[in-house]
Amino acid sequence: MFKNNYDEYNSYLKNVFFKLKFHDIEVPQGLCIIKNKVYITCYKIDNTNSCVLEFDMSGNRLRTIDLHNRSHVGGISYDEKHNLVFICDTNGKVSSYSYNTFEKKNSFEIANTKGEKLLEKNKLVCSYLTCYDDKLFVGSFNLRNNGFVKVFDITREENGITLNFKYDFKVPKKTQGLAFYTKNDKTYLFISRSYGRKNNSNINIYLFDYEKREFLSKEKTIKIPPMIEQITTLEDELVLLFESSAFKYRYTCKYIVDELVSLDINKIIN
């Protein structure tokens, strides 16, 4: 709790699930919850392979899944319809895995698909992603300019998986993750935004519409502690992952959030 600094954030806090415990070389980036298991992607500061950590809802570390690449792994999401896990990969790609095995990987060159390329500092990127409404939303982080998100239909056939580009839309600079929530025929888009160990993060909230091509104006925003990464929903909760929980930032970040926490979505949208 950060009284006097994050009063609105504190007023929305609903759950503290468990304390995050990582090895000293692991830096958390992506988050999703699948069938009462928490999955967190990490890159490693010793430049060895990135991984996915599997926890139960009490915080017990069940296994470590080697991704066989050294991607920044900015996002992970579960496609329930096709029983697939999507994870950000290297060089502007996104990879898919069978949830049951985390094997038989398929890679898709998101940056080279129809539409504007995902670029950051002239490099092809896949910064974050999320699944919603049988679609995959893949976004780019940009420090100084607006980023954008590409929307794909997901098709799974006998001979493999295809991502069919639909359109893209603009999001604010410093976007780190997306999450969707639907209630009473309204869909809300949550955008997590952060950069820097000393700077406050924000969560922007918008009414989502497939016809809109930009989500830039602050319809509602919540100031939160520094270094927010991916966010996800669990029923009526918005679950938050902070990079400050890594050993790498333990002594330099303005405020450390080393627990997996959630905010009450109904309080936020009301």
N, C-alpha and C positions, 0 to 999 in steps of 0.2 A: 504494500500500500504506500502511495506517495502523497500523503496529505499535504495540502497547500500548493502543490505543483500540478496535480492531475485530478482535481476534484470531480470533474465530469466523468473522466475515465473510471475513477473509483466508484462513482454512483451507479455505473453500469456493470461493474464486476459481478459475475454470478458464481463461477466455480474456479477453484484452484485444483487441478487434476492431480498433478504430482510434480516433484522437483526433477528437473532435467539433469541427467548425469551423462556427460560425454567424455570420451577419452581426450587427452590434451591436444591431440592433432586434429580432432573432428570439429568442423564448423557447420552448424545446422543452417539449412536454407529452405527446404520444402516440407510441407506438412499435409497429410490427409489421414482420415480415420475410416477404416474398412472393417466391418464386422467385429466391432469392439476391440480392434487393434489400432494402435497409433503407429504411423509410418513417417519417419523423418529422414529426409535426404541430407547428406553431409559431403562436403569436399574436405580434403585433408591438406594441412599446411606443409606436410612433408612431401607433397606432390605424388603420393601413391594413389591408388584407385579410389574413386568416390564410392559411396555406399548408401544403402538404405538401412536404417535401424528400425527394428520392430519391437514395440513395447506393448504390454497389456495396459488396461486402464488404471492400474495401480502404479505404473511406472517401472515395472520389472522388465529388464531388457531381455528379450527372448532370443533374438538372433541378429546377425549382421549379414546383409546381402551385398556381395561385391558386384558392382556394376560394370567392371572390366573397362572402365574409361576414367578419365580425369576431368570430367565435366564439372562446371560450377553448380550443376544440379539445382537450379533455382526453383523448380516446381515439380510437384507430383500430384496426380489426381487419378481417381478410380471411375471407370466407365462401367456402371453396374449392368447395363443392358448386354454388353459384350464381354463382361468379366475380364476387362483389361486394365492394366495400370499404365498410365502415360507419364514419362519423366523427361525433363529437359536434358538434351544431350549436347555434344560438342558441335561447333561449326554450323550453327543455325539449324540443327536437327532436333527432332523429338523422337524418342524411342517408345515402343509399346511392349509390354510383357504380359504373358498370361498370369493372372493373379495367383492361380493355384501353384505355379512353379517358379515364377519370376525367371523363366527361361524362354527359349524360342523368340528371341528379340527381333522386332522389326523396326527399322529406322526410316524416318520420313524427312525429306529435305524441305522443311517448312519455308526456309528463306527463298527457295527457288520455285515455290508453288505460285500460281497466278496471284496477282496483286502486288502491292508494294513490298519490297524486301525488308526484313527485320534487320536493322543495322544499328550498331553502337560503336562509335569511334572507327567507322569504316570497316568493321568486322561483322560477319554474319552472326546473329545471336538468337538464342531461344531463352529468354530471361525467366519467364514464369508461365504457368498454364493452369487451366481448370476445366473439368467436364461439367456440363449442365445441359439439360434438355436434349440429350442425345447428340450434343455438339461438343467440339473441343475448341476452347478459346486459348490462343497462344499469343503472348505479349512480349514487348520489348521494353527494357529499362532504358531511360534516357535521362541524363543528369541535368541538361540545360534546356532541352526542348520537349515538346509533347511526345509521348510514346504512342504506340498504337497496338491494337489487338486484332488478330486475324481469326475469323470464325470458320470452322470446318464441320461439315457433316461427316460422321464416322460410319463407314460401311465395312462389315466383316463378312467375307465370303469364304468358300472352301479353299481358295488359292491364296488367301491373305487378307490384309486390312488396307483400306483405302481412305485417305482423307480428301474430301472434296471441298475446295475453297468456295465460300459463299460471299463474304464481304469483309471489310475491316472497319474499325472505328478508332477514334483518337481518345487517349487518356492523358492525365496530367504527367508532367515530368516526375521522376523519382518514384514511379509506380513499382511496387515489389510483388503484388499479388492481387487476385480477384476472388470474390466469393458471391454466390447468388442465394437468394432466399425468396420464396413465394408464399404469400398469405392473402386470403380474401381477394383473389383474382389480381393481386398486384405483385410484381416481381421487383425486388430491390437488388441493386448492384453495390457491393462493398469493395472499395479499393484501398489497399494498404500502401502507404507512401513513407519512405524514409531515405536518409543518406547521412552518414557521419555518426561518430560516437558521442558527440556533444549536442547534437541537434534533436529536437523533439520530432517524433513521428506523427503521422495523422492517419485517420481512417475517414475517407470520404464516402458518403452514402447518396445514391441516386435512385430514382425510379427508372427501371430498365424498360426499354422498348426496342424491339428489333429494327424499327425504322430509324432510330437515331444513329447518327454517324460520329457523334462526339459526346464525351462525358467529361467536361472540363470545368464548368462552373461549380462552385461549392454549394450544392443544394443543402447539405448538412455535413459538418466535419467535426471530428473528435480529436483533441490533442492527447497523445499517448506517449509513453516513454520511448527513448531512442531505439533504433535498430530493429524495428518490426520487419518481419520477412513474410512468408506466406500465411494466409488466413484461410479458414475453412468453416463450414457450418456443421453443427451436430444438433439436429432437431431445432430448438429455438435459441441456440447458443452460437455465437461467433467465436471460434477458437483461434487463439493468437500464438504465434511462435516468434520469439525474439532471438536474434543472432547474438545478443549480449550474453546469452547463457554459455557461450563458448569460452574456454580457457584463454583463448587468444585475446579476448576483449575484457577479461575480468578486472584488470587494473587500470583501464583507460577509458571505459565507457562512463558517461554521466550518471546513469542509473542502470543497475543490473536487474533484469527480470529473468531469473533462472528457473521459472516454473511454467508449466503449460497452463494457461488461464483462458477463461472465456468471458464474454460480455453477453448481457441479456438483450437479445435482438428486439423483443417486444417493447422494452423500455426505450430502446434507441429509436425505433420507427414511430413510436407514439409521442 
